[in-house]
């Protein structure tokens, strides 16, 4: 705020709290100089939610103490921190090999966000739970069945045999063994079973992923899959 805006702010505050009014010309001049020194880098208002008059009115409404410049500066600093916390740096439009220009654009964008002249750029997650899926993405997934094209999935199968076996089983309507914990190798849900590597002294030297789950894990997954079906077939109690 420049001196003229500070004077307008003080006049506004004086209408709400007459205790801040200075009738002596020298005192009024000193008050204006003090507020300008402390709030010179605080804008009167921004296009995106900040207004110094609102901050002043809020203080006068909720505090019995006479307003000070800090009672306007503190909300402004909170406003800046909140906006920067919600900001994710977008990729600059300049040549990435020009480090100076790249840095300058990032810094300029952050300063504009903090100053309230532009809105924070927020990175959107593709999925953040079922409620967060973009409807367009959900429709596309229903259309193609997977975010990985079938040709790419087939090409990747030799390099991830456990996942390939799991996907093949699910496609055939078989129970998903990796949806449960393995009681044999203690693999957690979603992790492939592991086989033990035995050394010459019959001691366990390590483990390695198995392409297929242990039979007991398959039986457990099948039993859990059958439970909802059996419950649905039971007659309702009167």
C-alpha positions as CSV (number, residue, x, y, z in Angstrom):
1,X,0.0,0.0,0.0
2,X,1.2,3.5,-0.8
3,X,0.7,6.4,1.6
4,X,-2.7,7.3,0.0
5,X,-4.0,3.8,0.5
6,X,-2.7,3.7,4.1
7,X,-4.5,7.0,4.7
8,X,-7.7,5.5,3.3
9,X,-7.3,2.4,5.5
10,X,-6.8,4.5,8.6
11,X,-9.9,6.5,7.7
12,X,-11.9,3.3,7.3
13,X,-10.6,2.0,10.7
14,X,-11.4,5.3,12.3
15,X,-15.0,5.0,11.4
16,X,-15.2,1.6,13.0
17,X,-13.0,2.4,16.1
18,X,-12.8,6.1,16.9
19,X,-9.9,5.3,19.4
20,X,-7.5,5.2,16.4
21,X,-8.3,8.7,15.2
22,X,-5.5,11.2,15.7
23,X,-6.8,14.8,15.9
24,X,-3.4,16.4,16.3
25,X,-1.8,17.0,12.9
26,X,1.7,15.8,14.0
27,X,0.3,12.7,15.6
28,X,-1.7,11.9,12.5
29,X,1.4,12.3,10.4
30,X,3.5,10.0,12.6
31,X,0.7,7.4,12.6
32,X,0.6,7.5,8.8
33,X,4.4,7.1,8.6
34,X,4.4,4.2,11.0
35,X,1.6,2.3,9.3
36,X,3.2,2.9,5.9
37,X,6.6,1.7,7.2
38,X,5.1,-1.6,8.5
39,X,2.4,-2.2,5.8
40,X,4.1,-0.9,2.7
41,X,4.5,-4.4,1.3
42,X,0.9,-5.4,2.1
43,X,-1.6,-4.7,-0.7
44,X,-4.9,-3.1,0.0
45,X,-6.7,-5.8,-1.9
46,X,-6.0,-8.6,-4.4
47,X,-8.1,-10.2,-7.1
48,X,-8.2,-13.5,-5.1
49,X,-9.6,-13.1,-1.6
50,X,-7.4,-10.6,0.3
51,X,-8.6,-7.3,1.5
52,X,-6.9,-5.3,4.3
53,X,-10.2,-3.7,5.3
54,X,-11.7,-7.1,5.9
55,X,-8.7,-8.1,8.1
56,X,-9.1,-4.8,10.0
57,X,-12.8,-5.2,10.5
58,X,-12.4,-8.8,11.7
59,X,-9.9,-7.6,14.3
60,X,-12.2,-4.8,15.5
61,X,-15.1,-7.2,15.7
62,X,-13.4,-9.9,17.7
63,X,-10.8,-8.1,19.8
64,X,-11.3,-5.5,22.6
65,X,-7.8,-4.1,21.9
66,X,-7.0,-1.2,19.6
67,X,-5.8,-2.3,16.2
68,X,-2.1,-2.2,15.4
69,X,-0.3,-2.7,12.0
70,X,0.6,-6.2,13.1
71,X,-3.1,-7.1,13.2
72,X,-3.2,-6.5,9.5
73,X,0.2,-7.9,8.7
74,X,-0.4,-11.3,10.4
75,X,-3.5,-12.2,8.4
76,X,-1.6,-11.2,5.2
77,X,1.3,-13.5,6.0
78,X,-1.1,-16.3,6.7
79,X,-2.8,-15.6,3.4
80,X,0.6,-15.9,1.6
81,X,1.6,-19.1,3.4
82,X,-1.7,-20.7,2.6
83,X,-1.5,-19.9,-1.1
84,X,2.1,-21.1,-1.4
85,X,1.2,-24.3,0.4
86,X,-1.5,-25.0,-2.2
87,X,0.7,-24.2,-5.1
88,X,2.5,-26.8,-7.3
89,X,5.1,-25.3,-9.6
90,X,3.9,-25.7,-13.2
91,X,6.5,-26.6,-15.8
92,X,7.9,-23.3,-17.1
93,X,7.4,-22.5,-20.8
94,X,11.0,-21.4,-21.4
95,X,13.8,-23.6,-22.7
96,X,14.8,-25.9,-19.9
97,X,18.5,-25.6,-20.9
98,X,18.3,-21.9,-20.1
99,X,18.7,-22.3,-16.3
100,X,18.4,-18.6,-15.5
101,X,15.2,-18.1,-17.5
102,X,13.8,-21.4,-16.0
103,X,14.5,-20.2,-12.5
104,X,13.2,-16.7,-13.1
105,X,9.9,-18.0,-14.4
106,X,9.4,-20.3,-11.4
107,X,10.3,-17.5,-8.9
108,X,8.0,-15.0,-10.8
109,X,5.1,-17.5,-10.6
110,X,5.6,-18.1,-6.9
111,X,5.7,-14.4,-6.2
112,X,2.6,-13.8,-8.2
113,X,0.8,-16.6,-6.3
114,X,2.0,-15.3,-2.9
115,X,1.0,-11.7,-3.9
116,X,-2.5,-12.9,-4.7
117,X,-2.4,-11.8,-8.4
118,X,-2.8,-15.3,-9.8
119,X,-4.4,-18.5,-8.4
120,X,-2.2,-21.3,-7.1
121,X,-1.5,-24.1,-9.7
122,X,-2.6,-27.3,-8.1
123,X,-1.4,-30.7,-9.4
124,X,-4.3,-33.0,-10.0
125,X,-3.9,-36.6,-9.0
126,X,-5.2,-39.2,-11.6
127,X,-6.8,-41.2,-8.8
128,X,-7.1,-40.3,-5.1
129,X,-9.7,-42.9,-4.2
130,X,-12.9,-43.8,-6.1
131,X,-14.4,-40.4,-5.4
132,X,-11.4,-38.6,-6.9
133,X,-11.3,-40.3,-10.3
134,X,-11.8,-37.9,-13.2
135,X,-15.1,-38.9,-15.0
136,X,-13.3,-38.7,-18.3
137,X,-10.6,-41.1,-17.1
138,X,-13.2,-43.5,-15.7
139,X,-15.1,-43.6,-19.0
140,X,-11.8,-44.2,-20.8
141,X,-10.8,-47.0,-18.5
142,X,-14.2,-48.6,-19.0
143,X,-13.7,-48.4,-22.7
144,X,-10.3,-49.9,-22.9
145,X,-10.5,-52.0,-19.7
146,X,-7.1,-50.9,-18.4
147,X,-4.7,-47.9,-18.4
148,X,-2.1,-50.2,-20.0
149,X,-2.8,-51.1,-23.7
150,X,-3.2,-54.9,-24.3
151,X,-0.1,-54.9,-26.6
152,X,2.0,-53.3,-23.9
153,X,0.7,-55.6,-21.2
154,X,1.6,-58.7,-23.3
155,X,5.1,-57.3,-23.9
156,X,5.6,-56.8,-20.2
157,X,4.3,-60.2,-19.1
158,X,7.7,-62.0,-19.4
159,X,9.2,-59.4,-17.1
160,X,6.5,-59.6,-14.4
161,X,5.3,-63.2,-14.3
162,X,3.6,-62.9,-11.0
163,X,1.3,-60.1,-12.1
164,X,0.7,-61.8,-15.5
165,X,-0.4,-64.9,-13.7
166,X,-2.6,-62.9,-11.4
167,X,-4.3,-61.0,-14.3
168,X,-4.8,-64.3,-16.2
169,X,-6.5,-65.9,-13.2
170,X,-8.8,-62.9,-12.6
171,X,-9.7,-62.8,-16.3
172,X,-10.7,-66.5,-16.1
173,X,-12.9,-65.8,-13.1
174,X,-10.5,-67.6,-10.7
175,X,-9.9,-66.3,-7.2
176,X,-7.2,-63.6,-6.8
177,X,-4.6,-65.3,-4.7
178,X,-2.7,-62.0,-4.1
179,X,-5.7,-60.5,-2.4
180,X,-5.0,-62.4,0.8
181,X,-2.0,-63.0,3.0
182,X,0.1,-66.1,2.4
183,X,0.3,-68.2,5.5
184,X,3.3,-70.1,4.1
185,X,5.8,-67.4,3.1
186,X,4.0,-64.6,4.9
187,X,3.7,-62.5,1.7
188,X,1.3,-59.6,2.4
189,X,-1.8,-58.9,0.2
190,X,-0.7,-57.5,-3.2
191,X,2.8,-59.0,-2.9
192,X,3.9,-62.2,-4.8
193,X,4.8,-65.3,-2.9
194,X,8.4,-66.0,-2.3
195,X,10.5,-69.2,-2.4
196,X,13.3,-69.9,-0.1
197,X,16.9,-70.3,-1.3
198,X,18.6,-73.1,0.7
199,X,22.3,-73.3,1.0
200,X,24.6,-76.4,1.2
201,X,24.2,-76.4,5.0
202,X,20.4,-76.5,4.6
203,X,20.1,-73.0,5.9
204,X,18.0,-70.3,4.3
205,X,20.2,-68.0,2.3
206,X,17.5,-65.7,0.9
207,X,14.2,-65.6,-0.9
208,X,13.1,-65.0,-4.5
209,X,9.6,-64.1,-5.9
210,X,7.5,-66.9,-7.2
211,X,5.7,-66.6,-10.5
212,X,2.7,-68.6,-9.0
213,X,1.3,-68.3,-5.5
214,X,1.5,-71.1,-3.0
215,X,-1.4,-73.6,-3.1
216,X,-2.5,-72.7,0.4
217,X,-2.8,-69.1,-0.6
218,X,-5.0,-70.1,-3.6
219,X,-7.2,-72.2,-1.3
220,X,-7.6,-69.3,1.1
221,X,-8.5,-66.9,-1.7
222,X,-11.0,-69.4,-3.0
223,X,-12.6,-69.8,0.4
224,X,-12.9,-66.1,0.9
225,X,-14.4,-65.7,-2.6
226,X,-17.0,-68.4,-1.8
227,X,-18.1,-66.8,1.4
228,X,-20.2,-63.9,0.0
229,X,-21.8,-66.4,-2.5
230,X,-22.8,-68.8,0.3
231,X,-24.1,-65.9,2.5
232,X,-26.2,-64.6,-0.4
233,X,-27.7,-68.1,-1.0
234,X,-28.7,-68.6,2.7
235,X,-32.4,-67.8,3.4
236,X,-33.2,-64.7,5.2
237,X,-34.1,-65.1,8.9
238,X,-37.7,-64.3,9.7
